[in-house]
Amino acid sequence: MDMSLLFVAAAGVALLLLLVIRLRVPAFLALLVTSLLVGLLSGLPPEAVLNSIKNGMGGTLGFVAIVVGLGAILGQVLESAGGIERIAGSLIRSFGPEKVQWSLAITGFIVAIPVFFDVAFIILAPLLYGLAKRSGRSLLYYAIPLLAGLAITHSFIPPTPGPIAVAELVNADLGWVILFGAITGIPAMIIAGPWFGKIIANKIFIAVPEAHKINHKTSDQPSPNFAWVASIILLPLILIMLATTGPFFLDESSGLLTVLSFLGHPFVALSIATIFAMFIAHTKCKLSTHSLLNIANKGLEPAGVVILITGAGGAFKQVLIDSGVGQMLASVFIEAQFSVFILGFLIAAITRIAQGSATVAMITGAGLIAPVLELHPMSAPSLGLLVIAISSGATILSHVNDSGFWLVSRYLGMSEKDTLKSWTVMTTLISLTGLASCLVISIFL
């Protein structure tokens, strides 16, 4: 074993964490600087290091930029058209007051598919205040199920940016990621949502914050009905799933398979859903074409940061591969017969706990695990499951270095101690349940 490469690998990860945690360097810049130094220290010529970074970023962004950009526009259109509130209201009425926790968990599970976690929570927070005021229960009784649904989908199910980035870095098929994200996400949602929500609400009473006891104004703008919104959200997922499962049921020469493969490509599926959403927003919600243009541009603003970080993660992965550092790490883990699912989970979990950002943790985990796959190829289903294992690790133990921790604390009016007892425990339950589900499923692959 080349001990110098082992030192370079350790130094690279340590430098990345130092830049992000202690020096507060933006993750995009930190990943690029780490990639440069790892490449140079490993002995690659300067020109080769620059080419690795260029090829890694370009190869990753060619897919991620389009998918994340389309997903961001789709989510922003649905939010602006009132589709998120429509989903929540319809589900709560359908389930009734006795099963409101389940309706909130399912609401979070659905709406976080097209909408960023923090945006969806801010939109739906007034709904939680209203339920808590009417019932007199702890705000956590309603908030935890909703947050669990939002967090699970945000981490497990494309087209949210995290799993999209991990899938591209490890070359996983999105259809398998969606399938396993749903299979592992449902038990995680049940355990971390309604089940844990009841327990923690009995232990900690959180009243509605005074600042949020005022009545929120409702918009006169018409909103699409539940069927339209659900169709828009589920359409790209169904198309992608059909493209993935089609080869199992149709002959390779089938014209139908060609059509399904085209329509189910993430570029096409999300383009169709986005155009469909804009059409519904224009015809049913009376949003002008000028308004829709502004909405689309607004949706791309937060997506830009995620896209750049993911591209830098792709550069980091490529430098690890081209320098031989990645192959050295891969051979170590393969010789030790270490489960690749547990390895991916642990790398992401350690990074998450250390620096806070789930997205950075996912990208770091995927970047370090990708070279292992070069020497230890996996089947398409196993790669899809690996994405969920890495995403599970990146969800664990959200605490004071995570912006999500402070968002939940602020909107629910909780102290840091109560947020640790509720939100932090909830994210850990999601993480561990996700890993356990992955390990069970891997037995049958």
N, C-alpha and C positions, 0 to 999 in steps of 0.2 A: 504493500500500500504506500502511495506517495504521501508522506506526512505533511509536506509543504502544501499540497492541495487541500488537505483536511484543515490546515490552519487558515488557508484563504477562505474556505467555506464558513468556518466559525467566525472569522473576522468580518466577513461580508454581512452575515446576519446581525452580528453585534453592532456594526456600523449603522445598518439600516434602522435598528431599534433606537440607537443613540440619537440619530438625526431626527427621527420622528418624535420621540418621547421627550428627550432632554432639551434639544436645541429647537424644537418646534418647526423644523423645516417641512414645507409642504411635501406630502407623500410622493407626488409626481417627481419633484426635484430630488428627493432622497433616493428614490429607486434608480434614477438615472446616474447619480453620483456613485452609488453603490455598484451599479453595473460597470461603470468605467474603471473603478478601482479593483474590483474582483477580476476583470479581464486583464488589466495590466499586471497585477500581482501574480496571476496564474501563469504568466509568461507569454501571453498572446501579443503579437506585434500591435502597436497602436492603431494601424490601419485596419487590422482584423477586428479589433475591439469595436471600432466605430461602425464597421460593416455589420457586426453581430447586432449592435444596438439598432441600427437602421432596419435590418431585415426582421428582427424580432418585433419591433414596434409596428412596422408596416404590415407584416403578416397577421398580427393580432388585430390591428385596427380595421383591416379590410373587412372583417366580419363584425366585430363588436360595435364599431361606430355606427353602422347602418342599423343594427338590431336595437341597440340602446337608444339611438335617436328616434327611431320609429315608435318604440315603446314609450318614450317620454312624451312625444306629441299625442299619442293615443290617450295616455293618462291625463294629460292636461285638458284635452277636449272633453273627456268624460267628467272631469272635475268641474270645469267651467259650465257645462250643460246641466249640472245638478244631478248627474247620474249616480254619484256616490251616495248622496242623501236618499235617493230613490231606492237603491239597493237596501240600505239600512232600514228605512221605514217599512218597506214591503216585507222583509224577513221578520222584523219584530212583530208586525201585525199577524203574519202567518203562524208564527210559533206561539204567540200568546204570552201573557205576563208570567206564567209558570215556568216557561222554558226560555226566558229572555236571555239567559247566559249563553245558551246554545245558539240563539239567533245572532248575538253579538260576535261570538267566535266565528261563525260561518260568514258573517258580514266582513270581518277582518280578513278571513281567508280568501274571499273573493275580490274585495276592492283593492288589496295590495298587489294583485297581479298586474294591473296597468299603472297604479299610482304609487309614488314613493312613500315609504313608511311614515316619515314625519308629516308629510302633507296630508295623508289619509287620516292620521290621528288628530291633527289639528282641526280638520273638517268635521270629524265625528265627535270630538270632545264635548260640544254642547249637548249632544244627544245623551251622553253619560251623565252630565249634570242634571238634565231634566229627569231622567230615570231615578237618580239618587234622591232628588228633592221630593218626588212623588212618593217613593217607597220608604224613605227614612233609613235606608240601608247604608252601609259603608260604600263609598265611591268605588272601592276596590272590587266589590262584588260584581260590578258591571265592567270596570276598566280592565281587569286582568284577562277575562275571556277575549275581549276585543283586541287587546295588545298581543295576546298569544297568537291569534289568527293573523294579525298583521305581520308579526315578526317571523312566523313560520313561512308564509308565502314570500316575504321579502328575501329570505335566505335560501329557500328551497326550490321555488318554481319560476322559471323564465316566463315572460321577458324581463323580470327584474334584473338589474345590472350585475349583482353578485354572482348568481349561478351562470349567467351568460358569460361572464369573464372567466370563471373557472372552467366551464365547458370548452371554451375556445383554447385555453392554455393546455388542457389535457386531451384535446381532440375528441370530446364526447359528443354524441348525438343528442340534440335537444329533446327529441321525442322520448328517449329513455330517461333523461333528466326530469322531464315533466311527469312521467309515469311514476318514477321512484320518489319524486318530491311529494306527490299526492299520497302515495302509499305510506311513506314514513311520516308525512306531515299530519295525517289524521290522528294517529294515536298521540303524537306530541301535542296537538291542539287540545285533545280531550284531557290529557293529564295536566298540562300547564295552564289550560284555560278554565273551563267550568269546575273541574275537580279542585285545582289549587285555588281558584278564585273564591270558592266557598270557604275553604279552610282559612285563608289569610284574612278574609273579610270578617270572620268571627274573632280573629286575634287582634286586628288593627282597625279601628274605626276612623275613617277619613271622611270628614264632612266636605260638602261642596265649597270650594274657596269663595270668600266674600266677593272677590273681583268678578266671579263668574255667576253670581246669583241674579244678575240683571237678565231681563228677557231679551233674547237675541232676535233681531228683526229677520223676517223671512222675505225672500225675494219673490217678486211678482212674475219673474221669468218662468215660462212653462218648462217642464222637465220631461224627458222621455220616460215611458213606462218601464216597468221592471223587465218585461220580456225583451225590449229593445236593448237595454243596458246589458243584461245577462248574455244576449246573443253576441254583442260586440266583444265582450270580455272572453267568452268561451270559443268564439270562432277561430282565432289563430291557434289556440291550443289544440282544438280538434283537428285542424288541417295538418299541423305538425305531427300529431300522433298518427294520423292516417298515413302520412308519408313514411313514418318509421315502421309501422306494422304492416303496410301494404305488401312488402316482399315476402311475408310469411303466408299470404293468402292468394297472391296473384303471380302468374308466370312472368318471368323477366322480360319477355317479349310483348307483354300485354300493353296495349295503348292506354288502358285505364291507369296502369301503374305509372306510366310516364306522366300522365296528367296529375295524378296524386303527388308524385315526387316534385313536380314543378309548383303546384299550388301549396304544398306543405313545406316548401323551403321557407325558413324564417323570414327572408327578405320579402317574399311574395305574400305569405300569410299575414304578416304584420302590415304590409302595405294595403292589402284588401281591408283589414279591420280598421285601419286608420282612415281610409277613404270613406268607409261605411259610417264610422263615427262622425266624421265631419258632415256627411250628407244628412244624417239624422239630426245633428245639432243645428244645421241650417234649416231643415224643413219642419222639424217637430219643436225645436226650442227657439226658433226665430233668431238665431245668431247670424249676423251679416257675414259676408265673405271677408270684409275688412277685419271684423272681430276675430274670425277664425284664424286669419293670418297672424294677428298679434298673439293669440292663444298658442299657436304652434311655435312661434318664436320664443315665447315665455317658457314653454315646456323644454326647449333645448338648452336653456341656461344651466340648470343643475346637471343635465346630462353631460355637458362638456367636461366637467371636472372628473366624473367617473370614467369617461372615455379616455382621457389623458392618463389617469392613474393605471387603467387597465393596459394601455399601450406601453407604459413604462414597465409594467409587470411582464409583458411579453418580451421586452428588451432584456430584462433581468434573466428570464428563463433561457433566452437564446445564448446569452453570454455564459451561463452555467454549462450549457451543452457544448458550445464551441470550445470552451477553455479546458474541458475535461473534468472540471470540478463536479459537475452534476453526475457524470458517469462514475466518478470515484465514490460519491455518496451513495449512488444506486447500488454499486457492487457491495458496499458495506452492509446495506440493509437487506439485500438479497441473500448474502451469505449468512446473515443472522436470522434469516427466515422470519423477518418481521412483517406482520400483516400490513399491506399497503393502505388498507382502510384506516387502521389505527394510526399508522404513520401520518397520513394526510390529516387526520383529525387532530393529532397532537401538535403538529407544526402550526396549524391554523389556530388552535386553542392557546398555545403559548404566545403567539404573536398578538392575538386578540386581547389577552389578559394584560400583556405588557404595554400595548400602545392604544387600545380602545376601539379603533375603527374595524368594523366587521369586513368592510370591503378590502381594506389593506391586508387584513389577516387572510382572507380568501385568496387574494392574488399572490401573496407571499407563499402560502401553503401550496397552491397550484404550481407556482414557479419552481419550487424546490422539489416537488413530487414528479414533475414532468420528465426530468432525466431518468428517473427510476423506470418509467414506462418505456423509455428507449431500449432498455436492456431486459425489461420484463413486460412484454406486451400483454394487454388485457382485451377481452371481448367487448363488443359495443355495450351490452347491458352492464357489464362490470364497470366500464368507464362512467356510465351514467350514474351508477350507484356511488362511485368514488367522488363524484361532484357533490353528492349529498353528504357524504362523510366529511369532506373538507368544509362544506358550508355549516355542518353541525358544530364542528370545532370552532368556527369563526363566530358562532352565536353565543358561546358560553360566557358566563360571569361578567355581564355588562356592569361596570361600576363607574367610579368618578372620572375616569379618563375617556369615557364614551359620551358623545353628544346626546345620544338617545336617553341616557340616564338622566341628564338634566332636563331634557324635554318633558319626560314623564313626570319628574319631580315637580317641575314648575306648573304644568297644566293640572296636576292633581293636588297641588298644594301640600306635598309631603316633605318631611324632613329627610336628610340624607340617610339617617338610620332606618326609617320606614321604607324608603325607596330600595335600600339594600335588602331588606327583609321580604319585599314583595317583587319588584321588577327584576332584581338581580337573581333571586331564586327562580323566578319564572323562566328567564333566559337560560339558566343552567339546566332546568328540567327539560326544556326544548332540546338543548344540545345533547344531553345524555340519552334521552329517548330516541332522538334521531340516530345517534351512533348505534344504540342497541338494535334498532330496526334494521340498519344497514348490515350489521354483523349477522343477524338472523337471515336476511334475504340472501346474503352472499353465500350461505351454505348451499342454496339451491341453484346457484349460477354456475 
